[in-house]
Amino acid sequence: MTSFFNAPFYTVGLYWSEDRQPDRKQPAGWSGLGVSLQESRKTRAMILAYGLAGVAGALVLFAGDMLFYYQPGSDDFLANMAAAAPGRVVASGLCALLAAWLYALGSGQVYLALAPAAAWLRALVFGSFAAVMIAYGVIHGAYVAIVVAARNAAAAGQNPAAAVELAWRANEAMRDVTMIPFAVFTVFFTWAVLTGRSLYPRWVLVFSPVVLYLLKGPLVSRLSGGWLVVLGGGYLNLLLLVFFAVSTTALLRRR
């Protein structure tokens, strides 16, 4: 019988039955998982599709960041948001919705990559990662309130920093809560990869979201001007762009 988390993948021919999901520490490859050649081809196609969805989500939400943050010749984020044209604010909000869908779809790649893991571990890693991916879109969408408050304050000749305080606190609260599934994903994803309970080689952990996240401070602190706005403002989506690209490459190279 197919488990709940296997059901969506079974409908497209991507499914490992319970006896094909041993909690093995060193999976030999697709054949070692009991995957036929036909299933392997379908699986690779879905890995590519999910990976492209994740990459597309990162690019879309990066564009959304730039619609909020980027103004030629200025690296003052708040002033740039206050100067954002109404059309840019609306377009950035739409980017949040589209990216949330793409990121959620892309998280399916992590589910497939944990085929050798026990069902509970696979579900936990997938569920926590999907929660973070959805939160990306929600938090960016809520950022519209910050931008609108900054715009209204600037138009009234008031201090934008004071005007955005409440909206910023609400956004920070959402970020704080999102750190819970992010921590769960980080711990169990790292353990699964290190112990061979995934299809990833161990070097993939160098490009895991938590490692790239921890590098933000050292990298961004050295930037200024346009580079600060582009790389600093879009960093959280750029790190997912790197992760999905590396994840997809590593999985497709597997024999």
N, C-alpha and C positions, 0 to 999 in steps of 0.2 A: 504494500500500500504506500502511496506517495505521501510524504509529510507535507504540512502546510506550506513550508518555505520552498519545497521542491515543485509544488504544483504549477506555478507560472512557467517554469522552465521546461516541465514535461510537455506542456502544450505545444512547444516549438521544437520538440525532439531533443531537448537538452536536459537530460535527467539521468542522475545516477541513483539506482535503487539503494536501499539501506545496506545491502551486502556489498555495494560498490563504494561505500563511504567509510572504510575503516579508518580508525584514528591512528594511522600509520605515521611513523616519524620520518621515513625516507621514501616518499613515493617515487617509483621508478620512471614514471612518465604517463602519457595518456593510456597506453596499453596496460600499464601497471594498475590503472584504476578500473580496468575492465571496460574501457571505452572502445567501441568499434571504430573502424576507419571512417565510416559514414558519420557516426556521432562526433568523432574528432573534428571533422570538417565543419559540421554545424556548430560545434562548440567554438572553434576558432572564429567563425563568422560572427557569432554573438559577442565574443570577446572584443573583436574589432568594432562592432556596432556600439557596444557599451562604452568602449574607450573613446570613440569619436564623439559620443554624446557628452561624456565628461569633459573632453577638450573643448567642445562647442560651448558647454555651459560656462567654462572658465573664460573663454573669449567674450561671450555675451556679457557676463557680469563685469569683466574688466572694462568693456566699453561703457557699461553703466557707471562704473567708478569715474571714468574720465569725463563723462557727461556732467557729473557733479563737481569734480575737482579741478579740471584743467581749464586754465585761462592763460593765454600767451603772456610770458614775461613775469608771471607771479607764482610764488610757491607758498603763499598764505592761503591755507586750505579754507578757512572760514570766510575770508574775503572773496575767494573764488566761488564758493557756494552761494554767497549772497548776491553775486553777480550773474549767476546761472540764468539763462533765458527760460521762460516758462516751458517752451517746447522741449528743452533739454531735460527739465525735471520730470515731465510726463514720460518721455522716452526712457529715462533711467529707471523709473518705476516699472515700466513694461519689461525692461531687461531683467528685473528681479524675478518677475513671474516666469518668464521663459527660462531663465537660468535654473530656477528651482526645479522645473520639470526635467531639464536636461541633466542636472546633477543627480536627481533622484534616479533617473534611468541609468546613468553612469555607475551608480553604486552597485548595480547588478554584477559588474565585473568582479568586484571583491567577493561577492557571493560565489561566483563560479571558481574563483581562484582558491577558495577554501574547500574545494571538493574532498580532499583527503581528511578533513577534520571531522570530529564528532559533530552531530547535528546541533547540540546546544552551543558549541563554540562558533560554528558557522553562522547560526542565527544571531548570536550576540554581536559578533563583529559586523555582520551585514547590517543589522538593525541600528547599531550605534553610528555606523558610518552614514547610513541613509538619513538618520536624524540630523547629523551635522550638515549634510548636503542640503536638506530642506531648510535648515536654519539660515544658511547662507542667503537664500532668496528672501526669507522673511525679514531678516535683519536689514538687508539692503533696502527692501521695500519700506520698512519703518524709518529709514534714514530720510525719506522724503519729508517727514515732519521737521527734521532738523534744517533741511535746506529751505523749506518754505518759511520757517520761523526766521532764519537768517535773512532771507529776501525781504520779508515784511518789515523787519527791524531796520534794515538798511534804507528801505524806501521811506520810513518814517523818521529817519535821522537819528535812530536809537542805536545802542550798543548791541550788535548781533550776539556777542558772547553771552550776555545776560538773557537774551530772548530764547536761545536754544538750550538753556540749562536743563529744563524739565524734559524736553524731548531727548536730549543726550543721555540723561540719567535712565530713562526708559530703555534706550537702545543699549546702554551698558549693562542693564539688568538682563536683557535677552542674551547678550554675549556671555555673561557670567554663567547663566543656566546652561548654555550650549557647551561650556567647558566640561560639563559632567559626561555627556555621551562622547565628547572628544577624548576625555581621559580613559573611558572604558574602551573605546576603539584602540587607542594607542597601546594600552597594556596588553590586551588580548591579541591584537593584530601582530604586535612585536613578538609575543610568545609563540603564536602559531607559525610565524615565518622562521624564527630561530630554531624551533623544534621540528621543522619539516612537516608541519601539519597544513601546508599550503602548496600551491604550485609555483610559488615564487622562489627564486634563488635568494640567498640571504643578503646579497649586496643591495637588493631593492630597499632595504631598511635605511640605507644612506639617503634615499630620496623620499622617505616616508613623510607625511604631513608634519609630524611633530618636530623632526629634525629641521626641515625647511622653515618651520615657524620660529624655532629658536634662533635661526640665523638672521631673522629679520632685523633685530636691533643692530648687530655688528655691521650689516650690509647697508641698511638705510641711513644710519647715523652719519655715514661718510658722504651722503649726497646733498645736493642743494639745487635750487632752480627747477628747471623742467624735469630733470631726472628724479628729483625728490617727489614731485607730484606723480609722475608716471609710475615709477617703481615703488615708491612708498605708498602712494594711494591705492595702487592696484595689486600690492604684494600678496594679499591673501588669496586672490584668484590666480595670480601667476604661479603660486606654489602648487595649486591644484592642477594647473596646466602641466607643470613638470611631472607631478605624481601620476596623472592619468597617462601621459605620454610614455613614461618609464614603465609603468605597470603593463600597458598594452604591449610594448616592445618585448618585455621580459616574458610575458605569457605566450606571445606568438612565436617566439624563438624556441619554446619548449618542444622537445621531440617525444 
